[in-house]
């Protein structure tokens, strides 16, 4: 990937500055950073004694759980669509 194909963006996640670099649009990069920041703040609100590292890991676990659940739902929808297509043949 050439350097000019990448978007770069400085973001704030839980009070820390990060430089994000990726092929996605800056709007997408900002949305991802905001989601992580919101998730960390949500978890911190209920667990005021967590240090930042533990908070980051718990946030990652929660986000991974959301991803896996959505992936399962997506796979199930694909399976249903395939069954419906077979019925129509």
Biopython code that builds the backbone (N, CA, C, O; Angstrom):
import numpy as np
from Bio.PDB.StructureBuilder import StructureBuilder

atoms = [
    (1, "UNK", "N", (0.848, -1.159, 0.000)),
    (1, "UNK", "CA", (0.000, 0.000, 0.000)),
    (1, "UNK", "C", (0.901, 1.232, 0.000)),
    (1, "UNK", "O", (1.835, 1.327, 0.796)),
    (2, "UNK", "N", (0.620, 2.152, -0.878)),
    (2, "UNK", "CA", (1.414, 3.383, -0.946)),
    (2, "UNK", "C", (0.954, 4.342, 0.141)),
    (2, "UNK", "O", (-0.208, 4.328, 0.546)),
    (3, "UNK", "N", (1.874, 5.171, 0.605)),
    (3, "UNK", "CA", (1.594, 6.107, 1.692)),
    (3, "UNK", "C", (0.441, 7.046, 1.350)),
    (3, "UNK", "O", (-0.374, 7.349, 2.221)),
    (4, "UNK", "N", (0.351, 7.519, 0.092)),
    (4, "UNK", "CA", (-0.690, 8.476, -0.267)),
    (4, "UNK", "C", (-2.091, 7.864, -0.266)),
    (4, "UNK", "O", (-3.073, 8.602, -0.335)),
    (5, "UNK", "N", (-2.209, 6.555, -0.191)),
    (5, "UNK", "CA", (-3.512, 5.903, -0.142)),
    (5, "UNK", "C", (-4.074, 5.846, 1.277)),
    (5, "UNK", "O", (-5.232, 5.474, 1.465)),
    (6, "UNK", "N", (-3.283, 6.202, 2.259)),
    (6, "UNK", "CA", (-3.699, 6.096, 3.649)),
    (6, "UNK", "C", (-4.226, 7.432, 4.171)),
    (6, "UNK", "O", (-3.698, 8.497, 3.852)),
    (7, "UNK", "N", (-5.271, 7.345, 4.974)),
    (7, "UNK", "CA", (-5.759, 8.517, 5.695)),
    (7, "UNK", "C", (-5.142, 8.517, 7.076)),
    (7, "UNK", "O", (-4.938, 7.464, 7.680)),
    (8, "UNK", "N", (-4.849, 9.699, 7.569)),
    (8, "UNK", "CA", (-4.243, 9.842, 8.893)),
    (8, "UNK", "C", (-5.111, 10.776, 9.712)),
    (8, "UNK", "O", (-5.649, 11.763, 9.210)),
    (9, "UNK", "N", (-5.232, 10.438, 10.984)),
    (9, "UNK", "CA", (-6.122, 11.207, 11.843)),
    (9, "UNK", "C", (-5.630, 11.104, 13.281)),
    (9, "UNK", "O", (-5.313, 10.014, 13.759)),
    (10, "UNK", "N", (-5.569, 12.238, 13.967)),
    (10, "UNK", "CA", (-5.282, 12.238, 15.397)),
    (10, "UNK", "C", (-6.603, 12.153, 16.137)),
    (10, "UNK", "O", (-7.530, 12.912, 15.855)),
    (11, "UNK", "N", (-6.689, 11.224, 17.090)),
    (11, "UNK", "CA", (-7.927, 11.025, 17.843)),
    (11, "UNK", "C", (-7.616, 10.979, 19.336)),
    (11, "UNK", "O", (-6.482, 10.737, 19.750)),
    (12, "UNK", "N", (-8.646, 11.216, 20.123)),
    (12, "UNK", "CA", (-8.536, 11.127, 21.569)),
    (12, "UNK", "C", (-9.391, 9.949, 22.029)),
    (12, "UNK", "O", (-10.594, 9.901, 21.775)),
    (13, "UNK", "N", (-8.750, 9.008, 22.704)),
    (13, "UNK", "CA", (-9.460, 7.863, 23.267)),
    (13, "UNK", "C", (-9.131, 7.804, 24.751)),
    (13, "UNK", "O", (-7.990, 7.574, 25.152)),
    (14, "UNK", "N", (-10.153, 8.014, 25.539)),
    (14, "UNK", "CA", (-10.044, 7.985, 26.990)),
    (14, "UNK", "C", (-8.902, 8.862, 27.504)),
    (14, "UNK", "O", (-8.115, 8.461, 28.361)),
    (15, "UNK", "N", (-8.844, 10.070, 26.950)),
    (15, "UNK", "CA", (-7.873, 11.059, 27.407)),
    (15, "UNK", "C", (-6.469, 10.917, 26.840)),
    (15, "UNK", "O", (-5.573, 11.674, 27.212)),
    (16, "UNK", "N", (-6.268, 9.962, 25.951)),
    (16, "UNK", "CA", (-4.955, 9.754, 25.336)),
    (16, "UNK", "C", (-5.047, 10.057, 23.841)),
    (16, "UNK", "O", (-6.042, 9.733, 23.193)),
    (17, "UNK", "N", (-4.015, 10.671, 23.311)),
    (17, "UNK", "CA", (-3.964, 10.974, 21.885)),
    (17, "UNK", "C", (-3.349, 9.797, 21.121)),
    (17, "UNK", "O", (-2.342, 9.224, 21.536)),
    (18, "UNK", "N", (-3.975, 9.458, 20.009)),
    (18, "UNK", "CA", (-3.489, 8.388, 19.139)),
    (18, "UNK", "C", (-3.521, 8.883, 17.704)),
    (18, "UNK", "O", (-4.373, 9.691, 17.332)),
    (19, "UNK", "N", (-2.598, 8.398, 16.911)),
    (19, "UNK", "CA", (-2.578, 8.690, 15.478)),
    (19, "UNK", "C", (-3.097, 7.447, 14.774)),
    (19, "UNK", "O", (-2.486, 6.381, 14.847)),
    (20, "UNK", "N", (-4.219, 7.589, 14.096)),
    (20, "UNK", "CA", (-4.786, 6.476, 13.350)),
    (20, "UNK", "C", (-4.399, 6.628, 11.890)),
    (20, "UNK", "O", (-4.429, 7.724, 11.331)),
    (21, "UNK", "N", (-4.037, 5.516, 11.288)),
    (21, "UNK", "CA", (-3.666, 5.494, 9.875)),
    (21, "UNK", "C", (-4.367, 4.306, 9.239)),
    (21, "UNK", "O", (-4.296, 3.188, 9.750)),
    (22, "UNK", "N", (-5.052, 4.552, 8.112)),
    (22, "UNK", "CA", (-5.724, 3.447, 7.452)),
    (22, "UNK", "C", (-6.311, 3.852, 6.124)),
    (22, "UNK", "O", (-6.361, 5.032, 5.779)),
    (23, "UNK", "N", (-6.755, 2.857, 5.384)),
    (23, "UNK", "CA", (-7.358, 3.094, 4.082)),
    (23, "UNK", "C", (-8.790, 3.593, 4.190)),
    (23, "UNK", "O", (-9.316, 4.166, 3.236)),
    (24, "UNK", "N", (-9.419, 3.388, 5.322)),
    (24, "UNK", "CA", (-10.800, 3.833, 5.521)),
    (24, "UNK", "C", (-10.858, 5.357, 5.538)),
    (24, "UNK", "O", (-9.848, 6.031, 5.739)),
    (25, "UNK", "N", (-12.053, 5.878, 5.324)),
    (25, "UNK", "CA", (-12.241, 7.330, 5.343)),
    (25, "UNK", "C", (-11.952, 7.875, 6.742)),
    (25, "UNK", "O", (-12.007, 7.143, 7.731)),
    (26, "UNK", "N", (-11.647, 9.158, 6.806)),
    (26, "UNK", "CA", (-11.411, 9.770, 8.118)),
    (26, "UNK", "C", (-12.685, 9.723, 8.964)),
    (26, "UNK", "O", (-12.606, 9.615, 10.188)),
    (27, "UNK", "N", (-13.848, 9.802, 8.333)),
    (27, "UNK", "CA", (-15.108, 9.699, 9.081)),
    (27, "UNK", "C", (-15.220, 8.324, 9.736)),
    (27, "UNK", "O", (-15.653, 8.205, 10.882)),
    (28, "UNK", "N", (-14.825, 7.290, 8.998)),
    (28, "UNK", "CA", (-14.866, 5.929, 9.558)),
    (28, "UNK", "C", (-13.855, 5.786, 10.691)),
    (28, "UNK", "O", (-14.178, 5.237, 11.745)),
    (29, "UNK", "N", (-12.651, 6.269, 10.484)),
    (29, "UNK", "CA", (-11.628, 6.190, 11.529)),
    (29, "UNK", "C", (-12.090, 6.917, 12.789)),
    (29, "UNK", "O", (-11.916, 6.417, 13.900)),
    (30, "UNK", "N", (-12.677, 8.093, 12.611)),
    (30, "UNK", "CA", (-13.164, 8.870, 13.756)),
    (30, "UNK", "C", (-14.302, 8.116, 14.463)),
    (30, "UNK", "O", (-14.360, 8.090, 15.692)),
    (31, "UNK", "N", (-15.194, 7.510, 13.691)),
    (31, "UNK", "CA", (-16.309, 6.755, 14.284)),
    (31, "UNK", "C", (-15.792, 5.577, 15.103)),
    (31, "UNK", "O", (-16.313, 5.301, 16.184)),
    (32, "UNK", "N", (-14.780, 4.883, 14.604)),
    (32, "UNK", "CA", (-14.193, 3.759, 15.333)),
    (32, "UNK", "C", (-13.562, 4.252, 16.638)),
    (32, "UNK", "O", (-13.777, 3.662, 17.697)),
    (33, "UNK", "N", (-12.794, 5.319, 16.558)),
    (33, "UNK", "CA", (-12.158, 5.875, 17.758)),
    (33, "UNK", "C", (-13.217, 6.316, 18.770)),
    (33, "UNK", "O", (-13.075, 6.068, 19.967)),
    (34, "UNK", "N", (-14.264, 6.962, 18.296)),
    (34, "UNK", "CA", (-15.332, 7.405, 19.196)),
    (34, "UNK", "C", (-16.029, 6.221, 19.852)),
    (34, "UNK", "O", (-16.394, 6.286, 21.025)),
    (35, "UNK", "N", (-16.213, 5.147, 19.106)),
    (35, "UNK", "CA", (-16.863, 3.956, 19.659)),
    (35, "UNK", "C", (-16.017, 3.354, 20.784)),
    (35, "UNK", "O", (-16.536, 2.995, 21.841)),
    (36, "UNK", "N", (-14.724, 3.251, 20.544)),
    (36, "UNK", "CA", (-13.820, 2.707, 21.571)),
    (36, "UNK", "C", (-13.819, 3.617, 22.797)),
    (36, "UNK", "O", (-13.881, 3.135, 23.928)),
    (37, "UNK", "N", (-13.749, 4.925, 22.579)),
    (37, "UNK", "CA", (-13.771, 5.884, 23.682)),
    (37, "UNK", "C", (-15.064, 5.756, 24.481)),
    (37, "UNK", "O", (-15.035, 5.724, 25.711)),
    (38, "UNK", "N", (-16.192, 5.685, 23.790)),
    (38, "UNK", "CA", (-17.481, 5.539, 24.470)),
    (38, "UNK", "C", (-17.551, 4.240, 25.261)),
    (38, "UNK", "O", (-18.049, 4.224, 26.387)),
    (39, "UNK", "N", (-17.058, 3.155, 24.682)),
    (39, "UNK", "CA", (-17.084, 1.863, 25.363)),
    (39, "UNK", "C", (-16.224, 1.918, 26.632)),
    (39, "UNK", "O", (-16.630, 1.418, 27.681)),
    (40, "UNK", "N", (-15.050, 2.518, 26.534)),
    (40, "UNK", "CA", (-14.177, 2.617, 27.707)),
    (40, "UNK", "C", (-14.831, 3.467, 28.787)),
    (40, "UNK", "O", (-14.765, 3.122, 29.967)),
    (41, "UNK", "N", (-15.452, 4.557, 28.407)),
    (41, "UNK", "CA", (-16.102, 5.433, 29.388)),
    (41, "UNK", "C", (-17.315, 4.744, 30.019)),
    (41, "UNK", "O", (-17.579, 4.911, 31.209)),
    (42, "UNK", "N", (-18.037, 3.985, 29.231)),
    (42, "UNK", "CA", (-19.191, 3.244, 29.740)),
    (42, "UNK", "C", (-18.748, 2.235, 30.802)),
    (42, "UNK", "O", (-19.347, 2.146, 31.874)),
    (43, "UNK", "N", (-17.707, 1.489, 30.495)),
    (43, "UNK", "CA", (-17.210, 0.478, 31.445)),
    (43, "UNK", "C", (-16.591, 1.151, 32.665)),
    (43, "UNK", "O", (-16.765, 0.676, 33.787)),
    (44, "UNK", "N", (-15.871, 2.248, 32.460)),
    (44, "UNK", "CA", (-15.259, 2.970, 33.574)),
    (44, "UNK", "C", (-16.318, 3.521, 34.525)),
    (44, "UNK", "O", (-16.093, 3.603, 35.733)),
    (45, "UNK", "N", (-17.473, 3.898, 33.974)),
    (45, "UNK", "CA", (-18.536, 4.434, 34.807)),
    (45, "UNK", "C", (-19.020, 3.446, 35.858)),
    (45, "UNK", "O", (-19.425, 3.849, 36.948)),
    (46, "UNK", "N", (-18.983, 2.185, 35.546)),
    (46, "UNK", "CA", (-19.422, 1.166, 36.490)),
    (46, "UNK", "C", (-18.295, 0.522, 37.269)),
    (46, "UNK", "O", (-18.538, -0.292, 38.161)),
    (47, "UNK", "N", (-17.058, 0.882, 36.939)),
    (47, "UNK", "CA", (-15.887, 0.254, 37.572)),
    (47, "UNK", "C", (-14.831, 1.330, 37.811)),
    (47, "UNK", "O", (-13.809, 1.359, 37.125)),
    (48, "UNK", "N", (-15.067, 2.196, 38.763)),
    (48, "UNK", "CA", (-14.201, 3.370, 38.953)),
    (48, "UNK", "C", (-12.795, 3.027, 39.425)),
    (48, "UNK", "O", (-11.913, 3.884, 39.364)),
    (49, "UNK", "N", (-12.559, 1.829, 39.885)),
    (49, "UNK", "CA", (-11.225, 1.474, 40.405)),
    (49, "UNK", "C", (-10.313, 0.810, 39.372)),
    (49, "UNK", "O", (-9.176, 0.463, 39.688)),
    (50, "UNK", "N", (-10.798, 0.632, 38.148)),
    (50, "UNK", "CA", (-9.984, -0.028, 37.126)),
    (50, "UNK", "C", (-8.897, 0.902, 36.612)),
    (50, "UNK", "O", (-9.139, 2.083, 36.367)),
    (51, "UNK", "N", (-7.686, 0.350, 36.450)),
    (51, "UNK", "CA", (-6.655, 1.145, 35.793)),
    (51, "UNK", "C", (-6.902, 1.108, 34.285)),
    (51, "UNK", "O", (-7.714, 0.322, 33.798)),
    (52, "UNK", "N", (-6.199, 1.958, 33.563)),
    (52, "UNK", "CA", (-6.447, 2.104, 32.130)),
    (52, "UNK", "C", (-6.196, 0.816, 31.363)),
    (52, "UNK", "O", (-6.942, 0.505, 30.435)),
    (53, "UNK", "N", (-5.175, 0.065, 31.720)),
    (53, "UNK", "CA", (-4.874, -1.177, 31.011)),
    (53, "UNK", "C", (-6.006, -2.186, 31.174)),
    (53, "UNK", "O", (-6.431, -2.803, 30.198)),
    (54, "UNK", "N", (-6.494, -2.356, 32.391)),
    (54, "UNK", "CA", (-7.592, -3.291, 32.620)),
    (54, "UNK", "C", (-8.868, -2.802, 31.939)),
    (54, "UNK", "O", (-9.637, -3.594, 31.394)),
    (55, "UNK", "N", (-9.077, -1.510, 31.978)),
    (55, "UNK", "CA", (-10.237, -0.935, 31.311)),
    (55, "UNK", "C", (-10.183, -1.182, 29.802)),
    (55, "UNK", "O", (-11.199, -1.496, 29.182)),
    (56, "UNK", "N", (-8.996, -1.039, 29.221)),
    (56, "UNK", "CA", (-8.825, -1.283, 27.784)),
    (56, "UNK", "C", (-9.092, -2.749, 27.442)),
    (56, "UNK", "O", (-9.732, -3.048, 26.434)),
    (57, "UNK", "N", (-8.602, -3.657, 28.281)),
    (57, "UNK", "CA", (-8.821, -5.091, 28.023)),
    (57, "UNK", "C", (-10.298, -5.435, 28.157)),
    (57, "UNK", "O", (-10.836, -6.159, 27.320)),
    (58, "UNK", "N", (-10.959, -4.933, 29.185)),
    (58, "UNK", "CA", (-12.393, -5.197, 29.340)),
    (58, "UNK", "C", (-13.190, -4.615, 28.178)),
    (58, "UNK", "O", (-14.163, -5.217, 27.724)),
    (59, "UNK", "N", (-12.783, -3.455, 27.704)),
    (59, "UNK", "CA", (-13.442, -2.850, 26.539)),
    (59, "UNK", "C", (-13.241, -3.713, 25.308)),
    (59, "UNK", "O", (-14.173, -3.932, 24.534)),
    (60, "UNK", "N", (-12.022, -4.201, 25.128)),
    (60, "UNK", "CA", (-11.736, -5.077, 23.986)),
    (60, "UNK", "C", (-12.566, -6.360, 24.066)),
    (60, "UNK", "O", (-13.073, -6.833, 23.048)),
    (61, "UNK", "N", (-12.703, -6.919, 25.252)),
    (61, "UNK", "CA", (-13.499, -8.131, 25.423)),
    (61, "UNK", "C", (-14.964, -7.846, 25.094)),
    (61, "UNK", "O", (-15.613, -8.643, 24.417)),
    (62, "UNK", "N", (-15.478, -6.734, 25.563)),
    (62, "UNK", "CA", (-16.868, -6.374, 25.267)),
    (62, "UNK", "C", (-17.077, -6.154, 23.774)),
    (62, "UNK", "O", (-18.078, -6.608, 23.218)),
    (63, "UNK", "N", (-16.161, -5.474, 23.128)),
    (63, "UNK", "CA", (-16.276, -5.227, 21.685)),
    (63, "UNK", "C", (-16.155, -6.537, 20.920)),
    (63, "UNK", "O", (-16.887, -6.759, 19.955)),
    (64, "UNK", "N", (-15.239, -7.407, 21.337)),
    (64, "UNK", "CA", (-15.106, -8.716, 20.685)),
    (64, "UNK", "C", (-16.381, -9.536, 20.851)),
    (64, "UNK", "O", (-16.809, -10.214, 19.917)),
    (65, "UNK", "N", (-16.983, -9.479, 22.026)),
    (65, "UNK", "CA", (-18.235, -10.187, 22.263)),
    (65, "UNK", "C", (-19.331, -9.673, 21.324)),
    (65, "UNK", "O", (-20.066, -10.462, 20.730)),
    (66, "UNK", "N", (-19.433, -8.360, 21.197)),
    (66, "UNK", "CA", (-20.399, -7.776, 20.260)),
    (66, "UNK", "C", (-20.138, -8.266, 18.842)),
    (66, "UNK", "O", (-21.069, -8.630, 18.122)),
    (67, "UNK", "N", (-18.874, -8.274, 18.446)),
    (67, "UNK", "CA", (-18.511, -8.728, 17.105)),
    (67, "UNK", "C", (-18.926, -10.186, 16.885)),
    (67, "UNK", "O", (-19.544, -10.510, 15.872)),
    (68, "UNK", "N", (-18.586, -11.059, 17.831)),
    (68, "UNK", "CA", (-18.908, -12.478, 17.679)),
    (68, "UNK", "C", (-20.419, -12.706, 17.613)),
    (68, "UNK", "O", (-20.891, -13.518, 16.818)),
    (69, "UNK", "N", (-21.176, -11.990, 18.446)),
    (69, "UNK", "CA", (-22.633, -12.131, 18.414)),
    (69, "UNK", "C", (-23.194, -11.658, 17.067)),
    (69, "UNK", "O", (-24.063, -12.314, 16.494)),
    (70, "UNK", "N", (-22.704, -10.534, 16.566)),
    (70, "UNK", "CA", (-23.145, -10.036, 15.262)),
    (70, "UNK", "C", (-22.744, -10.993, 14.146)),
    (70, "UNK", "O", (-23.507, -11.209, 13.204)),
    (71, "UNK", "N", (-21.563, -11.558, 14.249)),
    (71, "UNK", "CA", (-21.105, -12.518, 13.244)),
    (71, "UNK", "C", (-22.006, -13.752, 13.227)),
    (71, "UNK", "O", (-22.354, -14.253, 12.158)),
    (72, "UNK", "N", (-22.382, -14.236, 14.398)),
    (72, "UNK", "CA", (-23.295, -15.381, 14.478)),
    (72, "UNK", "C", (-24.637, -15.044, 13.842)),
    (72, "UNK", "O", (-25.193, -15.852, 13.098)),
    (73, "UNK", "N", (-25.158, -13.860, 14.130)),
    (73, "UNK", "CA", (-26.436, -13.439, 13.539)),
    (73, "UNK", "C", (-26.311, -13.327, 12.017)),
    (73, "UNK", "O", (-27.210, -13.737, 11.283)),
    (74, "UNK", "N", (-25.205, -12.778, 11.557)),
    (74, "UNK", "CA", (-24.958, -12.634, 10.120)),
    (74, "UNK", "C", (-24.912, -14.014, 9.453)),
    (74, "UNK", "O", (-25.544, -14.230, 8.420)),
    (75, "UNK", "N", (-24.164, -14.937, 10.048)),
    (75, "UNK", "CA", (-24.069, -16.290, 9.493)),
    (75, "UNK", "C", (-25.433, -16.967, 9.461)),
    (75, "UNK", "O", (-25.757, -17.668, 8.502)),
    (76, "UNK", "N", (-26.232, -16.760, 10.503)),
    (76, "UNK", "CA", (-27.569, -17.345, 10.547)),
    (76, "UNK", "C", (-28.455, -16.747, 9.446)),
    (76, "UNK", "O", (-29.214, -17.468, 8.799)),
    (77, "UNK", "N", (-28.358, -15.441, 9.238)),
    (77, "UNK", "CA", (-29.123, -14.804, 8.160)),
    (77, "UNK", "C", (-28.706, -15.328, 6.791)),
    (77, "UNK", "O", (-29.551, -15.559, 5.926)),
    (78, "UNK", "N", (-27.408, -15.515, 6.596)),
    (78, "UNK", "CA", (-26.937, -16.087, 5.331)),
    (78, "UNK", "C", (-27.493, -17.493, 5.128)),
    (78, "UNK", "O", (-27.903, -17.855, 4.025)),
    (79, "UNK", "N", (-27.501, -18.274, 6.195)),
    (79, "UNK", "CA", (-28.031, -19.637, 6.111)),
    (79, "UNK", "C", (-29.509, -19.606, 5.728)),
    (79, "UNK", "O", (-29.944, -20.382, 4.876)),
    (80, "UNK", "N", (-30.273, -18.724, 6.342)),
    (80, "UNK", "CA", (-31.700, -18.597, 6.036)),
    (80, "UNK", "C", (-31.894, -18.169, 4.585)),
    (80, "UNK", "O", (-32.754, -18.712, 3.891)),
    (81, "UNK", "N", (-31.117, -17.218, 4.128)),
    (81, "UNK", "CA", (-31.215, -16.771, 2.735)),
    (81, "UNK", "C", (-30.904, -17.897, 1.763)),
    (81, "UNK", "O", (-31.588, -18.059, 0.753)),
    (82, "UNK", "N", (-29.880, -18.667, 2.067)),
    (82, "UNK", "CA", (-29.523, -19.792, 1.197)),
    (82, "UNK", "C", (-30.655, -20.819, 1.150)),
    (82, "UNK", "O", (-30.960, -21.354, 0.084)),
    (83, "UNK", "N", (-31.274, -21.095, 2.290)),
    (83, "UNK", "CA", (-32.400, -22.033, 2.321)),
    (83, "UNK", "C", (-33.569, -21.505, 1.499)),
    (83, "UNK", "O", (-34.213, -22.262, 0.774)),
    (84, "UNK", "N", (-33.839, -20.225, 1.608)),
    (84, "UNK", "CA", (-34.933, -19.621, 0.843)),
    (84, "UNK", "C", (-34.655, -19.665, -0.668)),
    (84, "UNK", "O", (-35.553, -19.912, -1.473)),
    (85, "UNK", "N", (-33.388, -19.418, -1.028)),
    (85, "UNK", "CA", (-33.017, -19.494, -2.451)),
    (85, "UNK", "C", (-33.200, -20.911, -2.997)),
    (85, "UNK", "O", (-33.653, -21.087, -4.128)),
    (86, "UNK", "N", (-32.852, -21.912, -2.200)),
    (86, "UNK", "CA", (-33.011, -23.303, -2.617)),
    (86, "UNK", "C", (-34.479, -23.654, -2.799)),
    (86, "UNK", "O", (-34.834, -24.402, -3.710)),
    (87, "UNK", "N", (-35.328, -23.121, -1.940)),
    (87, "UNK", "CA", (-36.761, -23.369, -2.060)),
    (87, "UNK", "C", (-37.329, -22.765, -3.351)),
    (87, "UNK", "O", (-38.287, -23.289, -3.919)),
    (88, "UNK", "N", (-36.740, -21.680, -3.799)),
    (88, "UNK", "CA", (-37.247, -20.978, -4.967)),
    (88, "UNK", "C", (-36.778, -21.612, -6.278)),
    (88, "UNK", "O", (-37.309, -21.296, -7.343)),
    (89, "UNK", "N", (-35.797, -22.496, -6.207)),
    (89, "UNK", "CA", (-35.262, -23.118, -7.424)),
    (89, "UNK", "C", (-36.193, -24.148, -7.992)),
    (89, "UNK", "O", (-35.886, -24.760, -9.015)),
]
sb = StructureBuilder()
sb.init_structure("model")
sb.init_model(0)
sb.init_chain("A")
sb.init_seg("    ")
for serial, (resi, resn, name, xyz) in enumerate(atoms, 1):
    if name == "N":
        sb.init_residue(resn, " ", resi, " ")
    sb.init_atom(name, np.array(xyz, "f"), 0.0, 1.0, " ", f" {name:<3s}", serial, name[0])
structure = sb.get_structure()
